[in-house]
Amino acid sequence: MGFTSVHWKEVCALLFEDVGQEQYELWIKPLYFMGEANGVIHLEAPTVFAKHWINRFFIRTITFFAQEVSGEKYRVAVRCPRPHLNVFRPNHIVEEGRLRPDFIFENFVEDSANEFALYSAKLFAREEARYNLLYLYGPSQVGKTHLLQAICHYFLEKEPFRHVVYATCEEFFNSYECALATKTQAEFLYRHQNAGVFVLEDLQYLTVHPEHQPKMIRLFDALYNSNKYMAFSCDRHPNCPSFSVDLASRLHAGIVAELKPPSLEASKEILRRKAAFSNISLPESLLSHMVHDPGSVRRNYGTVLTLSVSRSMEAENARMAELIYLFRERSLKAMLARDLAKEGEGKEKEVKVPPPPKVPPKPDFHPKRLYQLLNKKMPFRPPMITHSSLVEKAILATSARFKVTLKELYSKKRSKKFVRARQAAMYVMRYLFRLTFKQIGEYFGNRHSSTVQHAVKRIEEQIKTDPSIEMAIDDLIQDVKDEIKKVYYDHAYVRAVRSLES
């Protein structure tokens, strides 16, 4: 029988319990099970860095659980796609955040216009063997997307490791065209033909692009013959003349359910639930007006969101006004206390003066300061650069991220660790602050501009070819940005307090 996708799901469940949710979501979940051949289980990692990390920390655990689940000895091999495959890797395999959390069966408003479609969708999601094909059709804004996403939620809640593909028809065939351009269509089709659940929206795209209909027929046959579950939505009946006879006959092979526009009461309930999901209550009179308005459900929902944001803004403004009032009151009390202290009446009134806010010292960083930290004399004239405290943040963040001291960062040592940290700092100063190569060189012991230019170019090349370097530089840039935000927030706070006291 060999090692199958069912075995891999069991291994994933064991790994989830063994390594914990955080490590599982970060490293194990992105792995794709390619198959088993000649006693080797083939897995695909999304990046080179992930592949090395799996081989270093998880490969033995995966091998152990694979042998425990299957009862046979296997070797695990992890590969990663060619670099250009990452761009066109199908991005519509369901992940967290792709599906709307409120589009579940419990939130679907049942009405005479959609009760058969809702019943059919639930029957399909229960995995009744004879109901593995569902076709929903109807005009826009009647709940087709809601039902399809509810089906995906149901499958994933029942079986979290289920391979569910969810996409619009346009997204799917755009990805297929990209796979053709990169000569990876075989991998693309293999990945989708082996999906446990295949959900495709807006099938009317095929009426505008009939050249894709033969491809759809071949994919349909592969999924149908493998007893996979397929759900489609469209704005027209399968008998539409724009569909080929072969495609129409295949779409008729399962449940065909129509959705019609909801009644007035159902429309009210839909808006009421959407408003409740956005934590906003609407009066009945406003609901009646919105339902009788000829506008669409989406436009009415947009109105609900606008009201929600407006109320949030009003509440925020009220909190800000209260905060300003408290600051002014505190400042007045402090001024009164100082006046009374001068007149010698402070003890009689017993006015309690709140402690003044801690004002951070004015940034006074300069290249000279770094050399003072190193107990060296400054052999060059420091450049005149504004916001030099931000440059200090970049240098100190680099020192912390690459675990090197300031002395090592400024030294002439050619060790790989020190060189990489030095080049990263130069790259960040160039990338974030747009300093010239000459200015950056002056911050690093008056190094020549060509040396700095080479360092920046070297980092740019490594970012394109080495994912680990790209990840390290991204983390470093984020560290610097976080420190910069703190500087600006501190100064903004000080300016606000001073303006209130004046």
C-alpha positions, 0 to 999 in steps of 0.5 A, spaced: 500 500 500 505 504 501 505 511 505 499 515 503 496 522 504 492 519 510 498 517 513 501 524 512 495 527 516 496 522 522 503 524 522 501 531 522 496 530 528 502 527 532 507 532 530 502 538 532 501 534 539 509 533 540 512 540 537 506 545 539 501 549 535 506 555 534 512 550 531 507 546 527 504 553 524 511 555 522 514 549 520 510 543 519 504 546 516 507 549 510 510 542 508 507 539 502 506 531 501 509 530 494 508 522 495 512 516 496 516 512 492 522 506 493 521 507 501 522 515 500 517 520 503 518 526 499 516 533 502 516 539 499 518 546 503 516 553 501 523 556 501 530 553 502 531 556 509 525 552 511 528 546 508 534 546 512 531 548 518 526 541 517 532 537 516 536 540 522 531 540 527 525 536 525 527 530 520 528 525 525 521 526 529 518 526 522 521 519 520 519 516 527 512 518 526 512 516 519 514 509 521 510 509 527 503 510 523 505 506 517 508 500 521 514 500 515 521 503 515 521 509 511 526 515 509 524 522 509 527 527 503 525 534 503 526 538 497 524 545 495 521 548 489 526 552 484 526 559 486 521 562 480 516 557 482 515 561 489 512 566 485 506 562 481 505 557 487 498 556 487 495 561 493 488 559 493 489 553 497 485 554 503 489 557 509 487 561 515 485 568 513 483 566 506 475 564 508 471 569 512 470 567 519 462 569 519 461 565 512 459 559 516 452 555 516 450 557 522 450 565 520 446 563 513 439 566 513 434 561 511 429 563 507 424 560 502 428 562 496 434 558 498 432 553 503 433 547 498 440 550 496 442 550 504 440 543 505 444 541 499 450 544 501 449 541 508 448 534 505 454 535 500 459 537 506 457 531 510 460 527 505 455 523 503 458 518 498 452 519 492 453 527 493 460 529 491 458 534 486 454 541 487 452 546 483 449 553 485 447 558 481 443 564 481 444 572 481 449 576 484 448 577 492 444 571 494 449 567 498 453 563 493 459 565 496 457 564 503 455 557 502 461 555 498 465 558 504 461 555 509 462 548 506 470 549 506 469 551 514 465 545 515 470 540 512 476 544 515 473 544 522 471 536 521 478 535 518 483 540 519 489 537 515 484 536 509 487 539 502 481 544 500 482 548 494 478 554 494 478 559 488 475 563 483 475 561 476 479 567 474 484 566 479 485 558 478 486 559 470 491 565 471 495 561 476 494 555 470 497 560 465 503 562 469 504 554 470 504 554 463 509 560 462 514 556 467 513 549 464 510 547 471 503 545 469 504 538 470 506 539 478 500 544 478 495 539 475 497 534 480 496 538 486 489 540 484 487 533 481 489 530 488 485 535 492 480 532 497 475 538 496 475 542 490 471 549 490 470 554 484 467 560 484 464 564 478 464 559 473 461 564 468 468 566 467 468 560 462 463 563 458 467 569 456 473 565 455 471 558 452 478 556 450 479 554 458 472 549 457 476 543 455 481 544 460 476 544 465 473 538 462 479 534 463 480 537 470 473 535 472 474 528 469 480 527 473 476 529 480 470 526 479 473 519 477 477 519 483 471 520 487 473 527 490 468 533 492 467 538 487 462 545 488 461 550 483 457 557 483 455 560 477 450 566 475 447 561 470 444 555 469 448 549 467 444 549 460 447 556 458 448 556 451 455 559 452 457 552 456 459 546 451 455 540 451 460 536 454 461 541 460 454 542 461 452 535 461 458 534 467 455 540 471 448 536 471 451 530 474 450 532 481 446 536 485 443 543 481 440 548 486 438 555 485 438 561 489 433 567 489 433 574 492 431 573 499 425 576 502 424 583 506 424 579 512 430 575 510 434 581 508 432 585 515 435 579 518 441 578 514 443 586 515 441 585 523 446 579 523 452 583 519 451 589 524 451 584 530 458 581 527 460 588 527 458 590 534 453 595 532 446 595 533 441 598 528 434 601 530 428 597 526 426 603 523 433 604 519 433 597 518 426 597 514 429 603 510 435 600 508 431 593 506 426 597 502 432 601 499 433 598 492 440 598 493 444 592 494 446 587 500 453 589 499 452 597 499 447 596 505 452 592 509 457 598 507 453 603 510 453 598 516 460 598 516 460 606 515 456 607 521 460 602 525 467 606 523 463 613 525 461 611 532 468 608 533 471 615 531 466 619 535 468 614 541 475 615 540 474 623 539 471 623 546 476 619 549 482 624 546 478 630 549 477 627 556 485 625 556 486 633 554 482 635 559 486 631 564 492 633 562 490 641 562 487 640 569 494 636 571 498 642 569 493 647 572 494 644 579 502 644 578 502 651 576 497 653 582 502 649 587 508 652 584 505 659 585 502 657 592 509 655 594 512 661 592 507 665 597 509 660 602 502 658 603 503 651 600 502 647 607 496 650 608 492 648 602 496 642 601 495 641 594 498 635 591 503 636 585 503 630 581 510 627 579 512 631 572 512 626 566 519 623 565 522 626 559 527 622 555 533 626 554 535 630 548 538 625 543 545 627 542 548 621 538 554 623 533 559 618 530 564 621 535 560 618 541 561 611 538 569 612 538 568 615 545 565 608 547 570 604 544 576 609 548 578 611 541 580 618 538 576 620 532 581 620 526 576 623 522 571 629 521 564 627 523 559 628 517 553 633 518 547 629 518 540 630 521 536 625 526 543 622 527 540 618 533 536 614 528 543 612 525 545 610 532 538 606 532 540 602 526 547 601 528 545 598 535 540 594 532 545 591 528 549 589 533 544 586 537 541 582 531 548 579 529 550 578 536 557 582 535 559 588 539 560 595 537 568 594 537 567 588 533 563 592 528 567 597 527 574 593 527 578 591 521 577 584 522 575 580 516 571 574 519 565 572 516 561 574 522 563 581 523 563 582 515 556 580 514 554 584 520 558 590 518 555 590 511 548 589 513 549 595 517 551 599 511 545 596 507 540 598 512 543 605 513 543 606 505 536 603 505 532 607 510 536 613 511 538 614 504 545 616 506 551 617 501 556 612 500 561 617 503 557 619 509 556 611 511 563 610 510 565 616 515 560 613 520 565 606 519 572 609 521 572 613 514 572 607 510 572 609 502 565 610 499 567 604 494 568 599 500 561 601 502 558 601 495 561 594 495 558 592 501 551 594 499 551 591 493 553 584 496 547 584 501 543 586 495 545 580 491 545 575 497 538 577 498 536 575 491 539 568 492 539 566 500 532 566 503 536 566 510 539 573 509 533 576 506 529 574 512 535 576 517 535 583 513 528 584 514 528 582 521 533 587 522 530 593 518 523 591 522 527 592 529 530 599 526 523 601 524 520 599 531 526 603 535 525 609 530 517 609 532 519 609 539 523 615 538 518 619 535 512 617 540 517 619 545 518 626 542 510 627 540 509 625 547 513 630 550 511 636 545 504 634 547 505 635 554 509 641 553 504 644 549 498 643 554 503 646 560 504 652 556 
